[in-house]
Amino acid sequence: MSVDAAVVEWSRAQFALTAMFHWIFVPLTLGLSFIVAIMESIYVRTGDPEWKRITRFWMKLFAVNFAIGVATGLILEFEFGTNWSNYSWMVGDIFGAPLAIEGIFAFFLEATFFAVMFFGWERVSKRFHLTSTWLVAIGSNLSALWILVANGWMQHPVGMRFNIETARNEMVDFWEVLLNPNAVTKFLHTVSSGYVLAALFVIAVSAWFILKKRDLRFAKRSLLVAASFGLLSSGYLVLLGDGSAFVVAHDQPAKLAAMEGVYDGASRKGIVLFGVLDPDKELGDGKDPFIIKIEMSQMLSLLGFHDIDSFVPGAEDLVFGNAEHGIESAADKLAKGKVAVDALAAFHAARKRGDPGAADQARADFDAHADYLGYGYLDKPEDILPPIPLTFYSFHIMVGLGFWFVLLFVVLLWFQMTGEIADHKNWLRLGILSLPLGYLAEQTGWIVAEVGRQPWAIQDMLPVGVATSDLDAASVSVTFWIFLVLFTALLIAEVRIMLGQIRRHGEEVGHV
């Protein structure tokens, strides 16, 4: 199969660009929708008009972010058909189902009640309006559920069979796809990270008001809700780390090796708390992969396999094989994959010329090697590994920032509850500075999830290199630059609108 490397690289760049811009907006939508619903619930319960004013302020910022997030999300879904038609053909029966449910049910739910939530303050009862707000929050998170079910299936394909006659994967068990452990952990981890980001957003804006001594009642109440919500979410996010590590260790050992910089596997393997990789390290050279390393002994075996004595395979075990631990070499997998690819082609050639005996033999050969089909499209054994430095550093930045956010929420919540928040200006400034760190944590998390899956579009089944459409590289590169300009303009527009809303609120209330 002839593949234009330039088309693959430009298609990957365009999709990564769209996904990363889209992920600037989505986490804030997921978390801010619930923060707004909580604030309105307090208003309905207490009858305090101050909480209504607070709710309406944050609702305006939510609406701006929601609208722009929808625009980038639509483009992202269209790219599956335009740039990744081979992918869409091979797995559209499975991947398309959750995306269709997301559009028909979840997005419809949030879009319908969004109008009531935003425009219905004086037109419907308090409780109906509150119900609408909660339904928008639930709908936005259900949208994330179905999208992440689709993504989780790409990380660990289950509930399907390959139809040799159509050369497509077909769904055989919807519930297995939905309840895929990879999809469940990915959904919980992703939405929780969105809640943390939204809490950081509200804290940053509230901290600015407190530092400027403007509308202090509004700012302190907002900060109290955000810090409480953020602490609960970040605590849950830390606990989810165990489940995520367990799933990755079993379903994506190459990703785990890259996340922790493990080249030579071992039992009782530790977790790297901090490390600097040797940029000259190569597979099989016997060199220590780290220039500097601080490690927590034995914890990777415990978290990854719930057994402190478990063997954690490294990059070299996965590439060269490890007979002692039953790990097949990548070279053997590639060889079996070539047999599967050739058998698939032979089957269709025999069917075309009307030779049922040859077709049956080709089918038997294919069935014996079907599990290795994706490996048949790789060029060399080392191709099974993701980019280790990028995955390793992204993972450790994400984790390190996650623990910082826990500390930040605890400290700010304590100061707010003791009534001393306005006296701790440095911590308020750290609250503002932590907002961009929240976005950094979100982006590095997605780098770990998606770059760590490489070279696969679908884990062990379909490499990225053969998933693209038959396009001209120049046309993809042109649309890449168009999207870059468009998305940058949308981002600038959102920031300007939000800053305008925040400044206008501060000018209206003055120094209170």
N, C-alpha and C positions, 0 to 999 in steps of 0.2 A: 504494500500500500504506500503510494507516494504522498508525502506530507510536506507542505511548504513551511519550513521552520519560521519564516518571517510572519506568515499568517497566524501561526500558533502564538508567537510571542506578542504580536500586536493585539490579538484577541484576548490573551490573558491580561495584558496591560489595560485594555479597555474595560474588561469586566472587573478587574481589581479596582480601577479608578471609580467606576460606578458604585461598586459595593462599599468602598471605604467612604465615599461621600454620603451614600445612603445611610451608612451606619453612624454618621454624625448626628442625624436627625432622629432615627428610630429609638435609641435608648432613652432619650429625653421624653419622647412621646409615651413610651411604656411606663416610665416612672412618674412623670408629672401628672399623667391622667389619674393615677391613684392618689397622689398628694392632693390634687384638687378635690377629688371625691371625699377624702378624709376631712379636708377643711370645710367643705360644704356640709358634711354630716355634723360637724361641730356646730355650724351655724343653725341647722335645723333643730338640733337637740337643745341648744341653749337659747335660741332666739336673739342672740347678740348680733346687731347689724354690723358690728366691726368685722366679724368673721365673714359676712356676706361680701363686704368690701375687699377683704383679703382674697377670698375665693375668686372674685371677678377679676382681680389684677392678674393672678397666676393663670386664670383661664384664657386671658387674652394672649399671653405668651405661649401657652399650649397650642392655641389655634394657629398661630403663625408657624410654629414648628411642625405641626401636623400637616398643614397644607403643602409645605415644601417637601416633607418626607414622602408624601404620596407621589409627587412628581418624579422624584428620583427612583422610587420603587417601581413605578410603571416601566420606566426605561430599562431597569434591571431585568424585569421579567421578559420584555421583548427581546433582549439580547440572547436569551436561550434559543429563540427561533432564528435570529439573524446570524449570529456568530457561532453557534454551537448546534448546528442542525444534526450532525452525526450523533451527538449526545442525546438530543431530543428524540431522534428516531429510535435509538437503542433502548432508552429507558422512559420514554414519554408516558407509557402506560402506567408506570408507577409514580414517577416524579410529578406528573401532571395532576394526579388525583388530589393530593393535599393542597396544591396551589389553586385548583378549581374550588375546593371547599373553602379555602381562605377568601377567595373573591366573592363567592356566592353567599356565604354565611357570615363570616367574621367581619369582613370589610363592610358588607351591607349593614350589619348591626351597628358598627361604630359610626358609619357615615350617616345613617338615618337618625340616630339619637344625638349626633353631634349638633344638628340644626336646633333641636329642642334645647340642648344644653347651652348653646351659645346665644340663641335668640329668644328663648322662652322664659326668661326670668319673670316678666310681668304678665305672661300669657297663660301659664299653667300653675298648678298648685306647687307649694314648696316640695312636697313629697314626690310628686311626679317628676319635678325638675331634678331632684336628688337621684331618683331612680334612673333618669336619663344619663346623668353624669356617671353613675356607677356602670351603666351598660356600655358607655363609651370606653371606660377604662377596661372593662372585661373584654369588649370587642377588640380593642387594640392589642391586648395580650393574647387573645385567641388567634388573631392574625399572625402573631409571632409564633404561636404554637404550630400552626400548619406549615409555615415556612421552615421552621426548625425541624419538623418531622421530615420534610423533604431533604433538608441538609443532613440530618442525622442518618437518613438512609444512604446518602452518598458516602458517609463516613463508615457505615457498616450495613451493606445491602442485605436485607432479609425479606422473607415473605414473597419471593418471586421465583420463576424458573425461566431458563433461556430457551426460546423456541428456535430451533435450528432452521426451520423452514422459512421463518420471517426474519431471522437474525435480530430478534428483539427480545428484551426481557419483559415478561408478563406477570402481573400481580396475581398471586394465588391466595394470599392471606392478608387482608387489609389490617386486621387487628395486630398482626405481628409487625407490620410496618409502623402502625401508630404507637405501639407499646415497645418498640425497639429501645433497649436500654441506652443506646447512644443518643437517640432522639430525646428521651426523657431527661437525661442528665444535661444535654445541651440546652434544652428549653429552660429548665430550672436555673442553670448557671447564667444563661444569657439574659433572661428577664430580671434576675436578681442584680446583675451588673447594671442593667438599665435603671433599676430603682436607686442604686448607689449614685449613679451619675445625676439623676434628677435631684436627689438630696443635695449633692454638691452644688448644683445649679441654684437651687433655692437658698442655700447657705451663702453662696458667693454674693448674690444680689442683696440678701438681707444684711450681710456683713458690711456691704458698701453703704447701705442706708444708716446702719449704726455708726460707722466711722464718720459719716457726714452729719450725724445727729439729726436725721430727717425721719419723720414718721416712725418713731421708736417702737410704739406699741405694735404697729403692723410688722415691723422688721423682727422684733423679738418673738412674736407669736409664730411668724413664718419659720424662723430659725428653730424654734422648739419642735414644731411638727417635722421639719426636714431632718434635724439631727436624730430625733427618735426613730423616724422611718429609715434613715440611713444606717443607724446602728443595728437595727433589727435585720435589715437587708444584708449588710456587710457581714454580720455574724453568721447568717445563714449561708452566705456565699463562701465563707471560709469552711464551714462544715461540708459544703458540697464538694470541696476539693477531694475528699476521700473517695466519693462515688465516681467523680470524673477520672481520677487517677486509675481506679480499678477498671473502668470501661476501656480507657485508652490502652492500658497494659495488656488487656486480653484481645482487643480488636485491632489495635494499630501499634504494634511493638516498635516499628521504625519511628513513629512520631514520638513515642516515649523516650527512645534512645536519643533523639534529637533534642527534645525538651530538657533532658538532664545531661546532655553531652556524654553519653555512655558509649564508648567505642568497644571496650572489652568487657563482656558480660561477666557477672559474678553473683554468687549467693550473698545474702546479707548486705545488699547494696545500699549505700547511703544516698541521701538527697543533698544536692549541691545548694547551699544557702547563698553563696556568692562565688563566682568564678570568672576567670578570664581565659578564654580558649586560645590555644596556640594556633595562629593562622597558617602555619606551615604543616600542621598535622595532616597526614594522609593515611588511608586505610592500610593496615598491615605493616606500618613502618616501625612499630614497637615503641614509638615515642609517647610520652605522657601527653594526653590531649589538653591539659591545663597548664597555664603559666602560674596562675594563682587559684587556689580553691579552698573554700571553707565548707565543710561537709557535716551533715547530721547523720551519724552512723546508723546503718541498717534500715532507715526509714523508708527508702524507696521500695524495698522488698515488702515491707509491711503494708504500705499504702497501696502499692500496685497489685499485690496478690493476697493481702491479708494473712501473710505467713512470713515471719521474719527470716526464715531459712530459704525462701524461694529464690530461684535463679532469675535474674533480670537480664535478658539478652541485650547485647550491645550491637552497634552498627556492624562490627566485623563478624559477629555471630550470624547476623541476618544475611550478610552478603556472602561470606565464605562457608556458612553452615557450621553446625555444632552437633556432631553425632551423639555425644554423651547426653545432651539435653533434647535430642529429637528435633533439632532445627535443620530443615532442608536448606541447602545452599540456593542462592539466587540463580546461579548458573543452571542448576537442575530445573528450577521453575521456568526459566526462560526457554530451555530446551523443550519441556513439555508444552509450554505455551505455543511454540512454533508448530508443534504437531497439531495442536487444536486449531490454530489459524489455517494451516494447510488442509486439515480435514474439513473445516467449514467451507473453504473454497472448493475442495474436491466434491463435496456433497452437492453444492449448487451447480457445479459444472456437470456432474453426472445426471442430475435432475433435468438440466437443460437439454442434454443430448439423448435423454430417454434411456438411461442405463440403470435400472433399479438395483441390480446386484452391486455395482460400484457405489451407488448412493447408500445402500445399507452398510457396506463396509466402512464408508467414510463416516456415517453416523456413529457406528460403533467406536471408531477411533476418536471421534470428537467427544462422545460421552465419557470415554476413559480419561480424557484430559481436559474436560470442560472447565474445571475449577481453576485452570491455569491460563485460560484464554487471554486475559489481559496482559500477562507477562510476555506473550508472543509478539507484542508490538514494541517491546523495549529493546534497546540496542545492546546494552551491556549490564552486567550484574549490579554495578554501583548505582544504576539508574533507579533502583528501588528506594533509595534514601532521599529524604527531603533535604533542603539546604540546612545543615546543622547549625552553623553560627547564628543565622537569622532566627531560626526557631528557638534556639537556646536563649539568646538575649531577650527576645520578645517575651518568652514565658517568664523569665525571672524579673523583668520590668513589671509585667502585669501582677505577679504575685507580691512583689515588694510594695507596689503602690496599694494593693488591696489591704495589706496590714497597716499601712500608713492611714488609710481612710478610716479604719476601725478606731485607731488612736484619736484621730481628729474628731470623729463623732462623739466619742466618750468625753473628751476634754470640753468641747463646745457645749455639749448637753449639760455637763456638770456646772459650768460657769453660768449657763442660762438658768438652771434650776436654783442656783444660789444667789441669783440676781446680780452677778458680778461681770456679766458678759461685756458690758460697755467699757470696763476697766482693762480688758485684756486685748489691746489693739493689735499686738503682734499675732495673736491667735486668729483674730478676725482677718488680718492680712493673709495669713496662711490659708484661711478658708477661701479667700478669693483666688489665691494662687493655685489652690488644689483643683479648681474647675478644669483648667487645661490638662492637668495631670489625670483627671478622670477620663477625658477624651483620649489621652495617650494610652491609658489602661484598656479602654474599649478597643482601640485600633490594634494594639499589640495582641490582645486576646484573639481577634479575628485572624491575625497573621499566624498565630500558633495553630488555630483550627484549620485554616485553609492552606497555608504554606506547608504546615506539618503533614498534610495529607498527600503532598506531591510524591511521586509524579502522577497521582491518580485523580481523575475526575470523579470516578467511583472506585472506592477502595478495592484493590486487587482485581478489578474487573475491566475498567476502561481507562487507559492513560489519557491525560490531557491532550497529548500530541495527536491523537486520532479522533478527538471529539469535536473538532472544529468544522465549520462550513467550508465549502469550496468557494472561497472568495479571493479577491485580489488584495495583496498586502497593502497596496496604496490606499484602497478605499477604506480599509479598517483603520489605517493610521490617520487618515483625514478625519474620520468620525471621532477618533480618540481625542484629537485636538479640539474639535467642536464641542465635545462633551466636557472637556477640561474647562473651556471658557464658560460654557453654560452653567456647569455646577459651581464654579467659582463665583459667578455672578449671583446665583441663587444663595450661596452661603453668605456673600457680602450683603445681599439684600436682607436676609434673615437677621444677621447681626445688627445691621443699621436699624431695622424696624424694632427689634427688641431693645436695643440701647435707647432708641427714641421713646419707647413706652416707659422704660425705667426712669429716664431723666425727666420725662413729663410728669410722672407721678411724684418724683421728688420735688419738682418745682411747684406743683399744685399744693402739696401739703406744707412746704417750707420746712422750717426747723421746729419739730414737735417733740 
